[in-house]
Amino acid sequence: MDELKNLEKSELFEKINKLKQELFHFRSQLALGRMENPMRIRETRKNIARVQTVLRQKAN
């Protein structure tokens, strides 16, 4: 979390986009039955929420 607070807004937006792409990839793997660890979907969603929280804090 401290690492995220030190990033610029543009870097945070890039991180969100990267995580969303990763989430899409994981969901497609799950649908195809190739996912080894389905918990990675949950972790990725939580990471997206963390980055969005830091963005909201920086907006204030």
Phi and psi in degrees as a GROMACS rama.xvg file:
@    title "Ramachandran Plot"
@    xaxis  label "Phi"
@    yaxis  label "Psi"
@TYPE xy
-63.8782  -34.7129  ASP-2
-62.5962  -39.8831  GLU-3
-68.3492  -35.6431  LEU-4
-66.7228  -23.1241  LYS-5
-86.5823  -7.35962  ASN-6
-84.0722  154.346  LEU-7
-77.9869  164.633  GLU-8
-59.9054  -42.1772  LYS-9
-63.2012  -38.1349  SER-10
-67.1763  -35.3745  GLU-11
-67.7368  -39.479  LEU-12
-64.0744  -39.8504  PHE-13
-62.7448  -40.6548  GLU-14
-64.3857  -41.0595  LYS-15
-61.845  -45.4855  ILE-16
-61.2445  -41.4724  ASN-17
-63.7908  -43.1825  LYS-18
-66.3168  -37.4318  LEU-19
-66.3888  -38.1425  LYS-20
-64.4146  -41.6103  GLN-21
-61.9741  -42.8722  GLU-22
-62.1583  -42.5496  LEU-23
-59.97  -43.858  PHE-24
-61.8901  -44.4187  HIS-25
-63.881  -41.4383  PHE-26
-65.5948  -38.0812  ARG-27
-68.1664  -37.329  SER-28
-63.2585  -40.2905  GLN-29
-63.8678  -41.468  LEU-30
-65.1442  -33.135  ALA-31
-85.1618  -7.39331  LEU-32
80.2887  20.2205  GLY-33
-104.188  4.62157  ARG-34
-78.7847  124.757  MET-35
-82.7652  -38.5439  GLU-36
-131.221  95.1987  ASN-37
-64.5497  -16.9838  PRO-38
-66.7783  -17.61  MET-39
-65.1285  -27.4131  ARG-40
-64.2205  -46.8212  ILE-41
-62.9072  -43.7169  ARG-42
-61.223  -42.2362  GLU-43
-66.0422  -42.2977  THR-44
-61.1372  -40.4012  ARG-45
-67.5062  -37.0456  LYS-46
-65.5722  -38.4433  ASN-47
-61.35  -43.6409  ILE-48
-63.0928  -38.5567  ALA-49
-62.9918  -44.6807  ARG-50
-65.2082  -41.1322  VAL-51
-64.0079  -35.6528  GLN-52
-63.3413  -43.8951  THR-53
-64.0048  -39.8438  VAL-54
-61.0926  -43.4685  LEU-55
-64.163  -37.8781  ARG-56
-66.4426  -36.2154  GLN-57
-72.7997  -26.1505  LYS-58
-69.1094  -27.7696  ALA-59
